[in-house]
Amino acid sequence: MWIDLQEKQLRQKLGEIKEPSFYRKEEETAEARTFEEMAEWKGEQKTTSVYAGLTFDEVVEWREGTPMLKKQWQKRLEKEREELYAAEQYALLANENRRYPCLKCQKPEVYLFENEVWKYGVTKKGQAGRYTDEYLLEMKLSYHVQKRGTILECLEEEKLKIFNYPLLPENLARTEQERLARPPGNLRTD
């Protein structure tokens, strides 16, 4: 009984998720399946996790006996391929001399001077697709594109900058106890 209630609540939450326009609503597609149903089919232990799977019929149509990608799926593929060639490696820089959150440091905050690096990152969506203006204003950060290129080129540049961050003059100028191994806004190097 409790499992049925939990599954019902999960299904309700799933319905609250706004789906991209190229997906059809759940009622128009195959019913959402649970891992419990899949486990039962495989003879495994049951769980109550819910997922909405993309079905074959949602992405493929038959034309004269030949399977073809549906137009909306083909458009998505083209858009995502284009994004692979239009990436940005960026830095979020401090706008003010003040303390900023340090996400993986021994202390929760670090003092940054204006124009010092808070974070390096990569995006295929540009500034507007990655950060809201409100977030940047609230955090007192500015977004600066440092390289444009393919996603691979930008990821490589980001890695170089994160790994070399300890050698930046702004980091070396800190006292020995305040020096950082990575930018304060980067959670990890991968």
C-alpha positions, -999 to +999 in steps of 0.1 A: +000+000+000+027+025+010+047+016-022+016+023-043+012+057-026+049+065-031+048+055-068+016+077-073+034+107-057+064+101-080+042+099-110+025+132-100+059+148-097+069+135-131+038+152-145+050+185-131+082+185-151+079+208-181+089+188-212+107+203-242+083+211-271+096+183-293+083+157-268+047+148-268+027+147-236+028+115-216-008+107-224+000+108-262+030+085-258+036+052-242+027+052-205+056+060-182+071+028-169+086+021-135+117+002-126+094-020-107+077-031-139+111-035-156+125-055-127+094-077-127+099-084-164+136-092-157+128-112-126+148-088-104+140-071-071+113-044-073+118-007-067+095+023-071+116+047-091+097+063-121+112+073-154+096+084-186+114+067-215+116+080-250+100+055-274+111+044-308+078+056-323+084+091-309+116+095-330+111+072-360+086+072-388+083+049-417+084+063-452+078+039-480+090+010-458+122+028-447+127+039-411+136+077-410+141+101-381+111+123-375+115+160-385+116+173-349+141+147-339+163+154-369+161+192-361+173+184-326+202+164-339+212+192-362+210+218-334+230+197-310+257+190-337+259+227-344+264+234-307+294+211-307+311+236-330+299+267-312+311+263-277+326+289-253+352+286-226+345+314-201+356+328-168+335+343-141+354+372-127+348+391-094+332+425-099+342+438-065+369+435-039+351+413-013+347+378+000+332+352-024+320+316-017+347+290-021+330+257-030+358+232-023+381+250+001+391+246+037+373+279+044+338+287+031+349+320+016+379+336-001+388+372-007+389+382-043+400+415-058+381+429-088+387+409-120+401+379-103+389+345-114+361+329-095+353+301-119+363+287-153+336+269-174+324+257-208+290+261-224+273+255-257+245+279-248+263+312-243+260+334-212+222+337-214+218+299-216+242+293-187+236+321-162+208+346-156+216+383-153+201+381-118+225+354-107+256+373-120+244+405-103+236+388-070+269+370-070+287+402-082+304+383-110+309+391-147+310+366-176+340+368-200+344+346-230+381+335-232+379+311-262+353+301-288+356+269-308+345+233-307+334+217-275+366+197-274+388+228-279+369+247-251+370+217-227+407+214-233+412+252-226+391+249-195+412+220-181+444+239-188+431+269-169+418+250-139+449+229-135+472+259-139+452+281-116+475+275-086+503+292-107+483+324-115+499+355-100+466+364-083+468+331-064+505+333-057+500+368-042+479+353-014+495+342+018+506+306+018+476+295+039+452+313+016+465+299-017+440+277-036+444+245-057+416+255-080+393+285-087+369+291-058+338+285-080+350+253-095+337+222-077+360+198-095+385+196-123+366+171-145 
